[in-house]
Amino acid sequence: MNLFDTDKFSEILHALGKNKLRTFFTAFGVFWGIFMLVIMLGSGKGLHNGVSQGMGDMATNALFVWTQPTSVSFKGFPKGRRYNFNNDDTRALRDNIPELEYVAPRLQAQNTVVRNERTGSYNIHGDYPDMNEIDPVNILDGRFINNNDIEQKRKVIVIGKRVKNELFDADEDPMGDYLRINGVYFKIVGVFSSKKNDRQAENENQQIFMPFTTMQRTYNFGNIVFWYSMTSHKEIPASEALGKVKKLLRERHSVAPTDDRAIGAFNVEKEFKKMQTLFNGINGLIWIVGIGTLLAGVIGVSNIMLIVVKERTKEIGIQRAIGATPLAIQTQIVLESVFLTSIAGYVGLVAGVGLLELINYMLINFGASGEMFNHPEVDFNKAVSALVVLIVSGALAGLIPARRATQIKPIDALRDE
Amino acid sequence: MIVLKDINKTYYTGKTSLHVLKGIDLKINQGELVSIMGSSGSGKSTLLNIIGMLDNHDSGDFCLNDEKIEHLSEKKAAFYRNKFIGFVFQSFNLISFKNAMENVALPLYYQKVPRKLRNKSAMEYLEKMGLAEWAHHLPNELSGGQKQRLAIARALISRPKVILADEPTGALDSETSIEVMKIFKEIHASGITILIVTHEREIAAETERIIRLKDGRIESIIENGQRKKWLESQHMA
């Protein structure tokens, strides 16, 4: 059967055009349902984007481990003892815990940085190349720290965007130039920008990376490691790796096995999962409310179709008298319902996406995007599935009226005035 | 062509029941022009509706074109109606938002005849009915006689074996009634069986056979030859 011939459409348009106001309000129900669904989905996504961009591209299984004063006396040591991680720990971690993919020992110091007449105070990080795998930055120019830098303890640095902007003129190329940090000159081999947003990005853009080994030696840190950034291998839960890391470090630093405070740790995976659960919850709620609203619209359509069928009883009787099969009548009514819901739903979809784009445009142009909300959007798959839901629900909405239309005997239908 | 044996039909409305047809035996041959007369409530429309498969009988045998009509699915009934039968109603029953040509073409639409072909065919029938220049007018722009001619064209387009007309002149003045009857006779001359339900004697008088119903039973069947005699007896009464 040809679903899309002109006769069917002229009939659909006639039936819906008969009572334009009623058709409009019916369509509005569906329009509003899908419009709200899109807006809510987009906002949920915006919230998600805002929060997850706060983390940049940080590995979701990243671990951070640092020392804290002990809280339990052990092996003759009093409690409240302070200790430091060191290069031997780094080797031990690498050698003994195969669950770890990247291990990046880190140093950090706030220092005055000088270039000619200009100075600034920036955070200096001593890092391994691994760091750019765990919590990556955008390399705008040049490169990040590499293994040769580490081995040869080169005096090279990678500077943040803001450092460059403050110490260099717009037309100057910082690459290959030197900065004096605490009296020592370093050669700039790269410029980066943060992948995060808002305040976190601002902080990161003011950072300077130098090789970990260079920093240790140049500024007399000895073999001290401030803290570790690590990731577990993709298939291994970060918490499992963390357990082993803690155990090893406890043994190496004579920390009581019962002392939970002596080793500070932050498990991104755990936080990430918490966040994920939260967003799944929000998303679930959005779908429930959205589908509910949509359902109300669809029931409205079904209701109106019932009235339309009632009004057209006689016409349907005539059509059946001259040979329309029940299937032909039912198809017609279901098509009408699908037509109405699809058009209204499509308009709602477009309006919803349009509004999201407008919000997005304003967020970008007025710099309003923040830590909590960024780039609201509805992905294509969701839009398509919403449309499919619409068409299916339109068909369902038409089904009951369609059955009603053919339940009545043709002769009774013909007698209807 | 049409054979009815002991057809019974009862309508139920709530607790009351109405025995409308009480054992109708009737045979109508191919190519006959027959009228069914009777006062209102005599069951003449019900009989026509059963023959047209718009309604179903409770008991008895009904054969159309040598096929027994029994427990028809709606789909099958629609198929038979479309293929064998053309309906003409008192109130025309045209689709108000379709123009004359589309109305006539509608039965072919349900036969899935391509649009161009069915419109061409519709135009031919409109021409035969003298309505070619009204092809693109809506039904409510036509006069009563024109509407009925349109309905007849629609009934004819699927080349049915039988035309069933329920009070086809009931809504027309006498002049147009004569005109419509003339058309029926022309159609009859082409070999199509025609059954007309009417309460107008002048209309019935134009047919070959008059079946008179009273209270759900066939009161009398008056053959062509006896028609004049019957008319005279009516006048004398």
Interface residues (C-beta under 8 A of the other chain):
Chain A: M1 N2 D5 T6 D7 S10 E11 H14 K314 E315 G317 I318 Q319 R320 A321 I322 G323 A324 T325 P326 L327 A328 T406 K409 P410 I411 L414
Chain B: N49 G52 L54 D55 E74 K75 A77 A78 F79 R81 N82 K83 F87 F89 N93 L94 I95 S96 F97 K98 E102 L106 P107 Y109 Y110 Q111 K112 R115 R154 A155 S158
